[in-house]
Amino acid sequence: MFILFAVPEAAPFAKTGGLADVAGSLPAALRGLGVDARLVLPYYRVVQNQNLPLKKMISGFEVPLGREKLKGNILEGNAEDGVPVYFVEREDFYDRPNLYGNVSGDYYDNLERFSFFSHAVLKLAAHFPIPPDCIHCNDWQTGLIPAIMKGASGWVAGIPTLFAIHNLGYQGIFPAEKFYLTGLPGERFFHPGGMEYWGNVSLLKSGIVYSDLIATVSPTHSLEIQTREFGKGMDGLLRHRSSSLSGILNGINVRAWDPAVDPLLPSAYTPDDTRGKLNCKKSLIRELGMDPTLVHHPLLGVISRLDIQKGIDLIVAAMDAIMGLDAGMIILGIGEDSIQKAIHHACRKYPRRVKFEMRFDDSLAHRILGGADMLLMPSRYEPCGLTQMYAMKYGTIPVVHAVGGLEDTVVSFGLSSAKGNGIKFKPADTGAFMEAIRQGITLYQNKKAWKRLMQNAMRTDFSWERSARSYLKLYRSLVGK
């Protein structure tokens, strides 16, 4: 089976969020199951700067963009894991400092940029000696592809599409007067049952309407987005297509996130021998200049974008109560100014017990997960979440709001059964959140129960193979049709 992954970003080539991690891992996992999975993404400046060994595959192909026909190239290479990768090259569209925008906002011509990319993907599909069995599209930047396929002819006509929604909040909305830039006939595609969305154009809606199957990144989230609370205005459409909608949990790169071999940790440890985690905790406290006595108390970690969607306001509101439990806290991330100011205030109020690293730092994230006892993740909205899975692999117990992928990946620990891998709470308010933290600290003080909880978490299977097998079932159902 031949699957072509169309993505706006993929690790390690270009990354702004979790989609890049998915695109950087899932194709390799599928290839491990015998699937010929390949990637295609734009040839951004950040990719060019990596000086990859690429060769030109297609030169001077033409794409309709409104009344113009623009030319581009497709380059080919391979990822380190052997996945074939194709890059769509057009200098004026992709040779820019950032992927989607700058401090002033989104790039004004994102519709043109990703219309061009979508048409280029079909040029690539038509170039192969045998066309793909499925084009796996991802997020609004590729939402035009299923619509283009409905009008395709010749070699690529009939290739089924799967549209994966990684974040429903980004909907690719543009003014109606720019619809002509999609290269599609308005009378066929720009109407309330098609790509029109409250008088505008939505590429996300295009993917939902015209794809053969839809997937999102956790079973619970696939149900949540069909409700008004979580549907971001698309809930009615998603309910209409519910029979074609699946929820498949993301996996994680278990090689990159493994405390037994992680070179970023000062000590290695495993589920059978967790002694190295204490060394990691001591080292982290020393590195960040925190109170050395915290080694004997629960150390809580937060690795997140700092905004209300992530529930960070609950952490701020609960800070005094948490400090009253003799805990320490490390916060890594950037976000809303008011939240950052509140965290700085907590650092001044509780010196050497609250530490704020106001940045994104992947290396420090590894060390926090290695040294912290618990991870706080009170997100109000979380399609899947990866950090809680990373935390569990490091024996760092997640305390999460039971929503989306957090509900699906975290199983509340039962003291009598000794089963479960974390702590969940609901609703998303300070009272329920604090009760979950108290529960976690009570368990922490029970050394036998805590060790079992750590081992349960570390042994949970979050490998991509599990997810890949679920996607393979969807592909097979499309090929069967």
Buried (B, 14 or more C-beta within 10 A) or exposed (E): BBBBBBBBBBBEBBBEBBBBBBBBBBBBBBBEEEBBBBBBBBBBBBBBEEEBEBEEBBEEBEBBBBEEEBEBBBBBBBBEBEBBBBBBBBEEBBBBEBBBBEEEEBBEBBBBBBBBBBBBBBBBBBBEEEBBBBBBBBBBBBBBBBBBBBEBEEBBEEBBBBBBBBBBEBBBBBEBEBBBBBBBEBEEBBEEEBBBBEEBBBBBBBBBBBBBBBBBBBBBBBBBBBEEEBBBBBBEBBEBBEEBBBBBBBBBBBEBBBBBEBEBBBBBBBBEEBEBBEBBBBBBBEEBEBBEEBBEBBBBBBBBBBBBBBBBBBBBBBBEBBBEBEBBBBBBBBBBEEBBEBBEBBBEEBEBBBBBBEEEEEEBBBBBBBBBBBBBBBBBBBBBBBBBBBBBBBBBBBBBBBBBBBBBBBBBBEBEEEEBBBBBBEEBBBEBBBEBBBBBBEBBEEEEBBEBBBBBBBBBEBBBEEBBEBBBEBBEBBEEE
